[in-house]
């Protein structure tokens, strides 16, 4: 097996996170089609959306030229706050 470069590995991981984000979004959309279900599970649907946002944010960081700066500038406070010391 040929070794994969660091940048190629980061891009592959970002692609995987994009795929997970797409799956989470599709699931969320499917679940919100049922208004009664969506109303009963609003908190869970918001958590599903947040998980998708986290995937997208990490994918963006993995594609950045400067990982540290991208992590500090992340749109999600949960990432940017913990990356402040990086």
Secondary structure as UniProt FT lines:
FT   HELIX           6..32
FT   HELIX           35..40
FT   HELIX           42..63
FT   HELIX           67..72
FT   HELIX           77..83
FT   TURN            84..85
//
